[in-house]
Amino acid sequence: MTDVETAANGAPPQESAVMPFMEHLKEFRTRLIRAFIALFITTAISFVFARQVFVILLE
């Protein structure tokens, strides 16, 4: 075995990319937007089934 790790395709691992501060903010904004969209979708779905869930819980 060698000390150098290799990726699944046999290539040596790439060094982590250095991003400017504004790029970090753009990525953060994108992740926040996706998280809020996911939260909105799951909340909407839960409201659709809320009455049925309450009936099951009250039994």
Summary of the structure (lengths in Angstrom):
residues: 59
radius of gyration: 22.4
end to end distance: 61.3
largest distance: 62.3
contacts: 86
relative contact order: 0.07
helix: 63%
strand: 0%
